[in-house]
């Protein structure tokens, strides 16, 4: 009996005199008490952000299922999915989806390729490199409306624009870019704004490339082109994915450039989904159908973001495994 009581009093392999069984519970309680004030301090900000997001979204969902036209405010009521049906039957809806895809794909191609080439160029040492970098990054800090006005009135204007003056000096007929090539003009303006962003991200990633890899490749007889395709580009893969993800999310909501330059025209040549929602809501005053378009845009943005985040996570996972 005494030996049994003695064995019960002896500490086991998992316990120690310095770690009694009730200590873990006390530690968890102290941890909760320690973080409770922090959570209470964070609660107002989290609640404010939640309301900031959920209230407009809930109102948009509500109006998308109701008839609400500012020209007929007395005619209201639940209409189910009629607003979505009218949106899908709108002659400008599917062209706006196509224009959105063309705009995003073109700007991504131009900005990624141009940003990569500029990053490789500005990674080389030369006199005045710091000032040149500031000049390249500058367009990214210009407001979209201001950038659109500059391109519309000072560069692409068929009479007073720089391109018109240059073409007349060469004996050529000036081109009214915004009337004859509206989508190309918008792509040029938006790409001019987003190339600096891609350049900045890719240049930062390029500066983390180990110089010894380039030197080893040069000693093995590899030229600049082979070094670019087999060393530089694989190193920039994750940075390019980040650029694509961030730019795609913002390019889904391009509006100021189109509103300032072409107003969605001629016809629906430059009408993207964002401008279509604006046109239905603030030009046709149909809040119900415009809300349905807003919900469609939110769903589209979330689908695109989902696949882009998965692609980025896959690249990061592959890099960590290496």
LOTORFI-596446 format. One record per residue (C-alpha): residue number from 1; z, x, y. Coordinates in steps of 0.1 Angstrom, whole numbers, padded with zeros to 4 digits, always signed. Layout:
<atoms>
<atom><nr>NUM</nr><up>Z</up><east>X</east><north>Y</north></atom>
...
</atoms>
This chain:
<atoms>
<atom><nr>1</nr><up>+0000</up><east>+0000</east><north>+0000</north></atom>
<atom><nr>2</nr><up>+0008</up><east>+0028</east><north>+0024</north></atom>
<atom><nr>3</nr><up>-0024</up><east>+0046</east><north>+0016</north></atom>
<atom><nr>4</nr><up>-0044</up><east>+0014</east><north>+0022</north></atom>
<atom><nr>5</nr><up>-0027</up><east>+0009</east><north>+0056</north></atom>
<atom><nr>6</nr><up>-0033</up><east>+0045</east><north>+0063</north></atom>
<atom><nr>7</nr><up>-0069</up><east>+0043</east><north>+0055</north></atom>
<atom><nr>8</nr><up>-0073</up><east>+0012</east><north>+0077</north></atom>
<atom><nr>9</nr><up>-0057</up><east>+0031</east><north>+0106</north></atom>
<atom><nr>10</nr><up>-0080</up><east>+0060</east><north>+0103</north></atom>
<atom><nr>11</nr><up>-0110</up><east>+0060</east><north>+0126</north></atom>
<atom><nr>12</nr><up>-0144</up><east>+0056</east><north>+0109</north></atom>
<atom><nr>13</nr><up>-0175</up><east>+0078</east><north>+0114</north></atom>
<atom><nr>14</nr><up>-0188</up><east>+0054</east><north>+0140</north></atom>
<atom><nr>15</nr><up>-0156</up><east>+0051</east><north>+0160</north></atom>
<atom><nr>16</nr><up>-0136</up><east>+0077</east><north>+0179</north></atom>
<atom><nr>17</nr><up>-0102</up><east>+0076</east><north>+0196</north></atom>
<atom><nr>18</nr><up>-0121</up><east>+0081</east><north>+0229</north></atom>
<atom><nr>19</nr><up>-0145</up><east>+0051</east><north>+0222</north></atom>
<atom><nr>20</nr><up>-0125</up><east>+0020</east><north>+0213</north></atom>
<atom><nr>21</nr><up>-0143</up><east>-0010</east><north>+0200</north></atom>
<atom><nr>22</nr><up>-0138</up><east>-0030</east><north>+0232</north></atom>
<atom><nr>23</nr><up>-0151</up><east>-0002</east><north>+0255</north></atom>
<atom><nr>24</nr><up>-0188</up><east>-0012</east><north>+0251</north></atom>
<atom><nr>25</nr><up>-0180</up><east>-0047</east><north>+0262</north></atom>
<atom><nr>26</nr><up>-0161</up><east>-0034</east><north>+0292</north></atom>
<atom><nr>27</nr><up>-0190</up><east>-0011</east><north>+0301</north></atom>
<atom><nr>28</nr><up>-0214</up><east>-0040</east><north>+0300</north></atom>
<atom><nr>29</nr><up>-0191</up><east>-0061</east><north>+0321</north></atom>
<atom><nr>30</nr><up>-0188</up><east>-0033</east><north>+0347</north></atom>
<atom><nr>31</nr><up>-0225</up><east>-0028</east><north>+0347</north></atom>
<atom><nr>32</nr><up>-0230</up><east>-0065</east><north>+0354</north></atom>
<atom><nr>33</nr><up>-0204</up><east>-0064</east><north>+0382</north></atom>
<atom><nr>34</nr><up>-0221</up><east>-0033</east><north>+0397</north></atom>
<atom><nr>35</nr><up>-0256</up><east>-0049</east><north>+0398</north></atom>
<atom><nr>36</nr><up>-0245</up><east>-0084</east><north>+0407</north></atom>
<atom><nr>37</nr><up>-0242</up><east>-0076</east><north>+0445</north></atom>
<atom><nr>38</nr><up>-0276</up><east>-0060</east><north>+0444</north></atom>
<atom><nr>39</nr><up>-0292</up><east>-0090</east><north>+0428</north></atom>
<atom><nr>40</nr><up>-0275</up><east>-0113</east><north>+0453</north></atom>
<atom><nr>41</nr><up>-0289</up><east>-0092</east><north>+0481</north></atom>
<atom><nr>42</nr><up>-0324</up><east>-0092</east><north>+0465</north></atom>
<atom><nr>43</nr><up>-0323</up><east>-0130</east><north>+0459</north></atom>
<atom><nr>44</nr><up>-0333</up><east>-0141</east><north>+0494</north></atom>
<atom><nr>45</nr><up>-0363</up><east>-0118</east><north>+0495</north></atom>
<atom><nr>46</nr><up>-0374</up><east>-0128</east><north>+0460</north></atom>
<atom><nr>47</nr><up>-0369</up><east>-0165</east><north>+0468</north></atom>
<atom><nr>48</nr><up>-0389</up><east>-0162</east><north>+0501</north></atom>
<atom><nr>49</nr><up>-0418</up><east>-0144</east><north>+0483</north></atom>
<atom><nr>50</nr><up>-0418</up><east>-0170</east><north>+0456</north></atom>
<atom><nr>51</nr><up>-0419</up><east>-0199</east><north>+0481</north></atom>
<atom><nr>52</nr><up>-0446</up><east>-0180</east><north>+0501</north></atom>
<atom><nr>53</nr><up>-0468</up><east>-0179</east><north>+0470</north></atom>
<atom><nr>54</nr><up>-0459</up><east>-0212</east><north>+0452</north></atom>
<atom><nr>55</nr><up>-0460</up><east>-0236</east><north>+0482</north></atom>
<atom><nr>56</nr><up>-0496</up><east>-0229</east><north>+0493</north></atom>
<atom><nr>57</nr><up>-0507</up><east>-0228</east><north>+0456</north></atom>
<atom><nr>58</nr><up>-0490</up><east>-0261</east><north>+0449</north></atom>
<atom><nr>59</nr><up>-0504</up><east>-0278</east><north>+0479</north></atom>
<atom><nr>60</nr><up>-0539</up><east>-0265</east><north>+0470</north></atom>
<atom><nr>61</nr><up>-0536</up><east>-0279</east><north>+0435</north></atom>
<atom><nr>62</nr><up>-0523</up><east>-0312</east><north>+0449</north></atom>
<atom><nr>63</nr><up>-0552</up><east>-0316</east><north>+0474</north></atom>
<atom><nr>64</nr><up>-0578</up><east>-0306</east><north>+0447</north></atom>
<atom><nr>65</nr><up>-0569</up><east>-0337</east><north>+0428</north></atom>
<atom><nr>66</nr><up>-0569</up><east>-0360</east><north>+0458</north></atom>
<atom><nr>67</nr><up>-0595</up><east>-0374</east><north>+0482</north></atom>
<atom><nr>68</nr><up>-0588</up><east>-0359</east><north>+0516</north></atom>
<atom><nr>69</nr><up>-0615</up><east>-0356</east><north>+0542</north></atom>
<atom><nr>70</nr><up>-0605</up><east>-0349</east><north>+0578</north></atom>
<atom><nr>71</nr><up>-0634</up><east>-0372</east><north>+0590</north></atom>
<atom><nr>72</nr><up>-0619</up><east>-0401</east><north>+0570</north></atom>
<atom><nr>73</nr><up>-0581</up><east>-0395</east><north>+0570</north></atom>
<atom><nr>74</nr><up>-0573</up><east>-0431</east><north>+0560</north></atom>
<atom><nr>75</nr><up>-0593</up><east>-0428</east><north>+0527</north></atom>
<atom><nr>76</nr><up>-0569</up><east>-0409</east><north>+0504</north></atom>
<atom><nr>77</nr><up>-0559</up><east>-0412</east><north>+0468</north></atom>
<atom><nr>78</nr><up>-0559</up><east>-0396</east><north>+0435</north></atom>
<atom><nr>79</nr><up>-0594</up><east>-0388</east><north>+0422</north></atom>
<atom><nr>80</nr><up>-0587</up><east>-0367</east><north>+0392</north></atom>
<atom><nr>81</nr><up>-0614</up><east>-0340</east><north>+0385</north></atom>
<atom><nr>82</nr><up>-0640</up><east>-0356</east><north>+0408</north></atom>
<atom><nr>83</nr><up>-0635</up><east>-0328</east><north>+0434</north></atom>
<atom><nr>84</nr><up>-0642</up><east>-0302</east><north>+0408</north></atom>
<atom><nr>85</nr><up>-0673</up><east>-0322</east><north>+0396</north></atom>
<atom><nr>86</nr><up>-0686</up><east>-0325</east><north>+0431</north></atom>
<atom><nr>87</nr><up>-0681</up><east>-0288</east><north>+0436</north></atom>
<atom><nr>88</nr><up>-0700</up><east>-0279</east><north>+0405</north></atom>
<atom><nr>89</nr><up>-0728</up><east>-0302</east><north>+0415</north></atom>
<atom><nr>90</nr><up>-0730</up><east>-0287</east><north>+0450</north></atom>
<atom><nr>91</nr><up>-0764</up><east>-0270</east><north>+0454</north></atom>
<atom><nr>92</nr><up>-0747</up><east>-0240</east><north>+0470</north></atom>
<atom><nr>93</nr><up>-0721</up><east>-0234</east><north>+0443</north></atom>
<atom><nr>94</nr><up>-0740</up><east>-0215</east><north>+0417</north></atom>
<atom><nr>95</nr><up>-0759</up><east>-0194</east><north>+0442</north></atom>
<atom><nr>96</nr><up>-0726</up><east>-0185</east><north>+0457</north></atom>
<atom><nr>97</nr><up>-0713</up><east>-0173</east><north>+0423</north></atom>
<atom><nr>98</nr><up>-0745</up><east>-0152</east><north>+0419</north></atom>
<atom><nr>99</nr><up>-0742</up><east>-0138</east><north>+0454</north></atom>
<atom><nr>100</nr><up>-0705</up><east>-0129</east><north>+0448</north></atom>
<atom><nr>101</nr><up>-0715</up><east>-0111</east><north>+0416</north></atom>
<atom><nr>102</nr><up>-0744</up><east>-0093</east><north>+0433</north></atom>
<atom><nr>103</nr><up>-0722</up><east>-0083</east><north>+0463</north></atom>
<atom><nr>104</nr><up>-0693</up><east>-0070</east><north>+0441</north></atom>
<atom><nr>105</nr><up>-0716</up><east>-0051</east><north>+0417</north></atom>
<atom><nr>106</nr><up>-0737</up><east>-0035</east><north>+0444</north></atom>
<atom><nr>107</nr><up>-0708</up><east>-0025</east><north>+0466</north></atom>
<atom><nr>108</nr><up>-0689</up><east>-0011</east><north>+0436</north></atom>
<atom><nr>109</nr><up>-0719</up><east>+0010</east><north>+0425</north></atom>
<atom><nr>110</nr><up>-0726</up><east>+0024</east><north>+0460</north></atom>
<atom><nr>111</nr><up>-0689</up><east>+0031</east><north>+0468</north></atom>
<atom><nr>112</nr><up>-0681</up><east>+0047</east><north>+0434</north></atom>
<atom><nr>113</nr><up>-0712</up><east>+0069</east><north>+0433</north></atom>
<atom><nr>114</nr><up>-0711</up><east>+0077</east><north>+0470</north></atom>
<atom><nr>115</nr><up>-0673</up><east>+0084</east><north>+0469</north></atom>
<atom><nr>116</nr><up>-0677</up><east>+0106</east><north>+0439</north></atom>
<atom><nr>117</nr><up>-0704</up><east>+0127</east><north>+0454</north></atom>
<atom><nr>118</nr><up>-0685</up><east>+0130</east><north>+0487</north></atom>
<atom><nr>119</nr><up>-0653</up><east>+0139</east><north>+0469</north></atom>
<atom><nr>120</nr><up>-0672</up><east>+0167</east><north>+0450</north></atom>
<atom><nr>121</nr><up>-0688</up><east>+0179</east><north>+0483</north></atom>
<atom><nr>122</nr><up>-0656</up><east>+0179</east><north>+0503</north></atom>
<atom><nr>123</nr><up>-0636</up><east>+0196</east><north>+0475</north></atom>
<atom><nr>124</nr><up>-0656</up><east>+0228</east><north>+0484</north></atom>
<atom><nr>125</nr><up>-0642</up><east>+0250</east><north>+0511</north></atom>
<atom><nr>126</nr><up>-0661</up><east>+0251</east><north>+0544</north></atom>
<atom><nr>127</nr><up>-0653</up><east>+0254</east><north>+0581</north></atom>
<atom><nr>128</nr><up>-0642</up><east>+0222</east><north>+0597</north></atom>
<atom><nr>129</nr><up>-0635</up><east>+0205</east><north>+0564</north></atom>
<atom><nr>130</nr><up>-0604</up><east>+0187</east><north>+0578</north></atom>
<atom><nr>131</nr><up>-0622</up><east>+0172</east><north>+0607</north></atom>
<atom><nr>132</nr><up>-0651</up><east>+0162</east><north>+0585</north></atom>
<atom><nr>133</nr><up>-0627</up><east>+0144</east><north>+0561</north></atom>
<atom><nr>134</nr><up>-0612</up><east>+0124</east><north>+0590</north></atom>
<atom><nr>135</nr><up>-0647</up><east>+0113</east><north>+0600</north></atom>
<atom><nr>136</nr><up>-0655</up><east>+0102</east><north>+0565</north></atom>
<atom><nr>137</nr><up>-0623</up><east>+0082</east><north>+0561</north></atom>
<atom><nr>138</nr><up>-0626</up><east>+0067</east><north>+0596</north></atom>
<atom><nr>139</nr><up>-0647</up><east>+0036</east><north>+0586</north></atom>
<atom><nr>140</nr><up>-0620</up><east>+0024</east><north>+0563</north></atom>
<atom><nr>141</nr><up>-0597</up><east>+0018</east><north>+0592</north></atom>
<atom><nr>142</nr><up>-0622</up><east>-0003</east><north>+0612</north></atom>
<atom><nr>143</nr><up>-0616</up><east>-0040</east><north>+0611</north></atom>
<atom><nr>144</nr><up>-0642</up><east>-0059</east><north>+0592</north></atom>
<atom><nr>145</nr><up>-0652</up><east>-0081</east><north>+0621</north></atom>
<atom><nr>146</nr><up>-0656</up><east>-0050</east><north>+0644</north></atom>
<atom><nr>147</nr><up>-0676</up><east>-0032</east><north>+0617</north></atom>
<atom><nr>148</nr><up>-0699</up><east>-0062</east><north>+0613</north></atom>
<atom><nr>149</nr><up>-0705</up><east>-0065</east><north>+0651</north></atom>
<atom><nr>150</nr><up>-0713</up><east>-0028</east><north>+0653</north></atom>
<atom><nr>151</nr><up>-0738</up><east>-0029</east><north>+0625</north></atom>
<atom><nr>152</nr><up>-0753</up><east>-0062</east><north>+0638</north></atom>
<atom><nr>153</nr><up>-0757</up><east>-0053</east><north>+0675</north></atom>
<atom><nr>154</nr><up>-0759</up><east>-0015</east><north>+0676</north></atom>
<atom><nr>155</nr><up>-0776</up><east>-0005</east><north>+0644</north></atom>
<atom><nr>156</nr><up>-0796</up><east>-0034</east><north>+0628</north></atom>
<atom><nr>157</nr><up>-0806</up><east>-0052</east><north>+0659</north></atom>
<atom><nr>158</nr><up>-0844</up><east>-0056</east><north>+0658</north></atom>
<atom><nr>159</nr><up>-0848</up><east>-0047</east><north>+0695</north></atom>
<atom><nr>160</nr><up>-0818</up><east>-0026</east><north>+0707</north></atom>
<atom><nr>161</nr><up>-0805</up><east>-0012</east><north>+0673</north></atom>
<atom><nr>162</nr><up>-0806</up><east>+0024</east><north>+0664</north></atom>
<atom><nr>163</nr><up>-0828</up><east>+0017</east><north>+0634</north></atom>
<atom><nr>164</nr><up>-0853</up><east>-0001</east><north>+0655</north></atom>
<atom><nr>165</nr><up>-0855</up><east>+0027</east><north>+0680</north></atom>
<atom><nr>166</nr><up>-0859</up><east>+0053</east><north>+0652</north></atom>
<atom><nr>167</nr><up>-0887</up><east>+0032</east><north>+0636</north></atom>
<atom><nr>168</nr><up>-0905</up><east>+0028</east><north>+0669</north></atom>
<atom><nr>169</nr><up>-0904</up><east>+0065</east><north>+0675</north></atom>
<atom><nr>170</nr><up>-0921</up><east>+0070</east><north>+0641</north></atom>
<atom><nr>171</nr><up>-0948</up><east>+0044</east><north>+0650</north></atom>
<atom><nr>172</nr><up>-0934</up><east>+0018</east><north>+0626</north></atom>
<atom><nr>173</nr><up>-0927</up><east>-0019</east><north>+0632</north></atom>
<atom><nr>174</nr><up>-0889</up><east>-0026</east><north>+0636</north></atom>
<atom><nr>175</nr><up>-0873</up><east>-0048</east><north>+0609</north></atom>
<atom><nr>176</nr><up>-0850</up><east>-0077</east><north>+0615</north></atom>
<atom><nr>177</nr><up>-0826</up><east>-0067</east><north>+0588</north></atom>
<atom><nr>178</nr><up>-0803</up><east>-0096</east><north>+0589</north></atom>
<atom><nr>179</nr><up>-0832</up><east>-0121</east><north>+0587</north></atom>
<atom><nr>180</nr><up>-0855</up><east>-0104</east><north>+0563</north></atom>
<atom><nr>181</nr><up>-0830</up><east>-0086</east><north>+0541</north></atom>
<atom><nr>182</nr><up>-0797</up><east>-0104</east><north>+0546</north></atom>
<atom><nr>183</nr><up>-0779</up><east>-0096</east><north>+0513</north></atom>
<atom><nr>184</nr><up>-0789</up><east>-0059</east><north>+0515</north></atom>
<atom><nr>185</nr><up>-0776</up><east>-0058</east><north>+0551</north></atom>
<atom><nr>186</nr><up>-0742</up><east>-0073</east><north>+0540</north></atom>
<atom><nr>187</nr><up>-0740</up><east>-0048</east><north>+0511</north></atom>
<atom><nr>188</nr><up>-0747</up><east>-0019</east><north>+0534</north></atom>
<atom><nr>189</nr><up>-0720</up><east>-0030</east><north>+0559</north></atom>
<atom><nr>190</nr><up>-0694</up><east>-0036</east><north>+0532</north></atom>
<atom><nr>191</nr><up>-0702</up><east>-0004</east><north>+0513</north></atom>
<atom><nr>192</nr><up>-0699</up><east>+0015</east><north>+0546</north></atom>
<atom><nr>193</nr><up>-0663</up><east>+0002</east><north>+0548</north></atom>
<atom><nr>194</nr><up>-0653</up><east>+0009</east><north>+0512</north></atom>
<atom><nr>195</nr><up>-0669</up><east>+0043</east><north>+0505</north></atom>
<atom><nr>196</nr><up>-0641</up><east>+0060</east><north>+0524</north></atom>
<atom><nr>197</nr><up>-0615</up><east>+0043</east><north>+0501</north></atom>
<atom><nr>198</nr><up>-0632</up><east>+0055</east><north>+0470</north></atom>
<atom><nr>199</nr><up>-0637</up><east>+0090</east><north>+0485</north></atom>
<atom><nr>200</nr><up>-0600</up><east>+0093</east><north>+0493</north></atom>
<atom><nr>201</nr><up>-0588</up><east>+0082</east><north>+0458</north></atom>
<atom><nr>202</nr><up>-0613</up><east>+0104</east><north>+0440</north></atom>
<atom><nr>203</nr><up>-0608</up><east>+0134</east><north>+0462</north></atom>
<atom><nr>204</nr><up>-0570</up><east>+0132</east><north>+0455</north></atom>
<atom><nr>205</nr><up>-0577</up><east>+0130</east><north>+0418</north></atom>
<atom><nr>206</nr><up>-0602</up><east>+0158</east><north>+0420</north></atom>
<atom><nr>207</nr><up>-0577</up><east>+0182</east><north>+0436</north></atom>
<atom><nr>208</nr><up>-0555</up><east>+0179</east><north>+0406</north></atom>
<atom><nr>209</nr><up>-0582</up><east>+0193</east><north>+0383</north></atom>
<atom><nr>210</nr><up>-0573</up><east>+0227</east><north>+0368</north></atom>
<atom><nr>211</nr><up>-0595</up><east>+0254</east><north>+0384</north></atom>
<atom><nr>212</nr><up>-0592</up><east>+0274</east><north>+0352</north></atom>
<atom><nr>213</nr><up>-0613</up><east>+0248</east><north>+0333</north></atom>
<atom><nr>214</nr><up>-0642</up><east>+0253</east><north>+0358</north></atom>
<atom><nr>215</nr><up>-0639</up><east>+0291</east><north>+0357</north></atom>
<atom><nr>216</nr><up>-0639</up><east>+0291</east><north>+0319</north></atom>
<atom><nr>217</nr><up>-0670</up><east>+0268</east><north>+0319</north></atom>
<atom><nr>218</nr><up>-0688</up><east>+0291</east><north>+0344</north></atom>
<atom><nr>219</nr><up>-0680</up><east>+0321</east><north>+0322</north></atom>
<atom><nr>220</nr><up>-0695</up><east>+0303</east><north>+0292</north></atom>
<atom><nr>221</nr><up>-0727</up><east>+0299</east><north>+0312</north></atom>
<atom><nr>222</nr><up>-0723</up><east>+0262</east><north>+0323</north></atom>
<atom><nr>223</nr><up>-0741</up><east>+0253</east><north>+0355</north></atom>
<atom><nr>224</nr><up>-0728</up><east>+0229</east><north>+0382</north></atom>
<atom><nr>225</nr><up>-0745</up><east>+0199</east><north>+0367</north></atom>
<atom><nr>226</nr><up>-0730</up><east>+0204</east><north>+0333</north></atom>
<atom><nr>227</nr><up>-0696</up><east>+0211</east><north>+0348</north></atom>
<atom><nr>228</nr><up>-0698</up><east>+0179</east><north>+0368</north></atom>
<atom><nr>229</nr><up>-0707</up><east>+0157</east><north>+0338</north></atom>
<atom><nr>230</nr><up>-0685</up><east>+0173</east><north>+0312</north></atom>
<atom><nr>231</nr><up>-0654</up><east>+0183</east><north>+0332</north></atom>
<atom><nr>232</nr><up>-0653</up><east>+0166</east><north>+0366</north></atom>
<atom><nr>233</nr><up>-0664</up><east>+0131</east><north>+0356</north></atom>
<atom><nr>234</nr><up>-0640</up><east>+0128</east><north>+0325</north></atom>
<atom><nr>235</nr><up>-0612</up><east>+0140</east><north>+0348</north></atom>
<atom><nr>236</nr><up>-0621</up><east>+0113</east><north>+0374</north></atom>
<atom><nr>237</nr><up>-0623</up><east>+0085</east><north>+0348</north></atom>
<atom><nr>238</nr><up>-0588</up><east>+0070</east><north>+0355</north></atom>
<atom><nr>239</nr><up>-0593</up><east>+0073</east><north>+0393</north></atom>
<atom><nr>240</nr><up>-0626</up><east>+0055</east><north>+0391</north></atom>
<atom><nr>241</nr><up>-0610</up><east>+0027</east><north>+0371</north></atom>
<atom><nr>242</nr><up>-0583</up><east>+0023</east><north>+0398</north></atom>
<atom><nr>243</nr><up>-0610</up><east>+0022</east><north>+0425</north></atom>
<atom><nr>244</nr><up>-0630</up><east>-0004</east><north>+0406</north></atom>
<atom><nr>245</nr><up>-0599</up><east>-0026</east><north>+0400</north></atom>
<atom><nr>246</nr><up>-0586</up><east>-0025</east><north>+0436</north></atom>
<atom><nr>247</nr><up>-0621</up><east>-0029</east><north>+0452</north></atom>
<atom><nr>248</nr><up>-0630</up><east>-0058</east><north>+0429</north></atom>
<atom><nr>249</nr><up>-0599</up><east>-0078</east><north>+0439</north></atom>
<atom><nr>250</nr><up>-0606</up><east>-0073</east><north>+0476</north></atom>
<atom><nr>251</nr><up>-0644</up><east>-0078</east><north>+0473</north></atom>
<atom><nr>252</nr><up>-0638</up><east>-0113</east><north>+0458</north></atom>
<atom><nr>253</nr><up>-0626</up><east>-0124</east><north>+0492</north></atom>
<atom><nr>254</nr><up>-0652</up><east>-0108</east><north>+0515</north></atom>
<atom><nr>255</nr><up>-0656</up><east>-0132</east><north>+0545</north></atom>
<atom><nr>256</nr><up>-0656</up><east>-0116</east><north>+0579</north></atom>
<atom><nr>257</nr><up>-0687</up><east>-0096</east><north>+0574</north></atom>
<atom><nr>258</nr><up>-0707</up><east>-0126</east><north>+0563</north></atom>
<atom><nr>259</nr><up>-0693</up><east>-0149</east><north>+0589</north></atom>
<atom><nr>260</nr><up>-0701</up><east>-0124</east><north>+0617</north></atom>
<atom><nr>261</nr><up>-0735</up><east>-0114</east><north>+0607</north></atom>
<atom><nr>262</nr><up>-0754</up><east>-0140</east><north>+0587</north></atom>
<atom><nr>263</nr><up>-0731</up><east>-0171</east><north>+0585</north></atom>
<atom><nr>264</nr><up>-0740</up><east>-0174</east><north>+0549</north></atom>
<atom><nr>265</nr><up>-0777</up><east>-0176</east><north>+0556</north></atom>
<atom><nr>266</nr><up>-0806</up><east>-0178</east><north>+0558</north></atom>
<atom><nr>267</nr><up>-0799</up><east>-0209</east><north>+0537</north></atom>
<atom><nr>268</nr><up>-0775</up><east>-0197</east><north>+0510</north></atom>
<atom><nr>269</nr><up>-0789</up><east>-0162</east><north>+0507</north></atom>
<atom><nr>270</nr><up>-0755</up><east>-0146</east><north>+0516</north></atom>
<atom><nr>271</nr><up>-0731</up><east>-0174</east><north>+0508</north></atom>
<atom><nr>272</nr><up>-0704</up><east>-0161</east><north>+0485</north></atom>
<atom><nr>273</nr><up>-0676</up><east>-0182</east><north>+0470</north></atom>
<atom><nr>274</nr><up>-0652</up><east>-0174</east><north>+0498</north></atom>
<atom><nr>275</nr><up>-0676</up><east>-0185</east><north>+0525</north></atom>
<atom><nr>276</nr><up>-0685</up><east>-0216</east><north>+0505</north></atom>
<atom><nr>277</nr><up>-0649</up><east>-0227</east><north>+0505</north></atom>
<atom><nr>278</nr><up>-0647</up><east>-0221</east><north>+0542</north></atom>
<atom><nr>279</nr><up>-0679</up><east>-0240</east><north>+0548</north></atom>
<atom><nr>280</nr><up>-0667</up><east>-0270</east><north>+0528</north></atom>
<atom><nr>281</nr><up>-0632</up><east>-0271</east><north>+0543</north></atom>
<atom><nr>282</nr><up>-0638</up><east>-0262</east><north>+0579</north></atom>
<atom><nr>283</nr><up>-0674</up><east>-0272</east><north>+0585</north></atom>
<atom><nr>284</nr><up>-0677</up><east>-0303</east><north>+0563</north></atom>
<atom><nr>285</nr><up>-0639</up><east>-0311</east><north>+0567</north></atom>
<atom><nr>286</nr><up>-0636</up><east>-0319</east><north>+0530</north></atom>
<atom><nr>287</nr><up>-0602</up><east>-0305</east><north>+0521</north></atom>
<atom><nr>288</nr><up>-0602</up><east>-0319</east><north>+0486</north></atom>
<atom><nr>289</nr><up>-0634</up><east>-0302</east><north>+0474</north></atom>
<atom><nr>290</nr><up>-0625</up><east>-0270</east><north>+0494</north></atom>
<atom><nr>291</nr><up>-0591</up><east>-0270</east><north>+0476</north></atom>
<atom><nr>292</nr><up>-0610</up><east>-0273</east><north>+0442</north></atom>
<atom><nr>293</nr><up>-0631</up><east>-0243</east><north>+0453</north></atom>
<atom><nr>294</nr><up>-0599</up><east>-0224</east><north>+0462</north></atom>
<atom><nr>295</nr><up>-0584</up><east>-0231</east><north>+0427</north></atom>
<atom><nr>296</nr><up>-0616</up><east>-0219</east><north>+0411</north></atom>
<atom><nr>297</nr><up>-0615</up><east>-0187</east><north>+0432</north></atom>
<atom><nr>298</nr><up>-0579</up><east>-0181</east><north>+0422</north></atom>
<atom><nr>299</nr><up>-0587</up><east>-0186</east><north>+0385</north></atom>
<atom><nr>300</nr><up>-0617</up><east>-0163</east><north>+0387</north></atom>
<atom><nr>301</nr><up>-0597</up><east>-0136</east><north>+0405</north></atom>
<atom><nr>302</nr><up>-0570</up><east>-0138</east><north>+0378</north></atom>
<atom><nr>303</nr><up>-0595</up><east>-0135</east><north>+0350</north></atom>
<atom><nr>304</nr><up>-0612</up><east>-0105</east><north>+0366</north></atom>
<atom><nr>305</nr><up>-0578</up><east>-0089</east><north>+0373</north></atom>
<atom><nr>306</nr><up>-0567</up><east>-0095</east><north>+0337</north></atom>
<atom><nr>307</nr><up>-0596</up><east>-0076</east><north>+0323</north></atom>
<atom><nr>308</nr><up>-0594</up><east>-0048</east><north>+0349</north></atom>
<atom><nr>309</nr><up>-0557</up><east>-0042</east><north>+0342</north></atom>
<atom><nr>310</nr><up>-0564</up><east>-0041</east><north>+0305</north></atom>
<atom><nr>311</nr><up>-0591</up><east>-0016</east><north>+0311</north></atom>
<atom><nr>312</nr><up>-0569</up><east>+0005</east><north>+0332</north></atom>
<atom><nr>313</nr><up>-0540</up><east>+0003</east><north>+0307</north></atom>
<atom><nr>314</nr><up>-0564</up><east>+0014</east><north>+0279</north></atom>
<atom><nr>315</nr><up>-0575</up><east>+0044</east><north>+0299</north></atom>
<atom><nr>316</nr><up>-0540</up><east>+0054</east><north>+0307</north></atom>
<atom><nr>317</nr><up>-0530</up><east>+0050</east><north>+0271</north></atom>
<atom><nr>318</nr><up>-0559</up><east>+0071</east><north>+0259</north></atom>
<atom><nr>319</nr><up>-0550</up><east>+0098</east><north>+0285</north></atom>
<atom><nr>320</nr><up>-0513</up><east>+0099</east><north>+0273</north></atom>
<atom><nr>321</nr><up>-0523</up><east>+0101</east><north>+0237</north></atom>
<atom><nr>322</nr><up>-0544</up><east>+0132</east><north>+0245</north></atom>
</atoms>
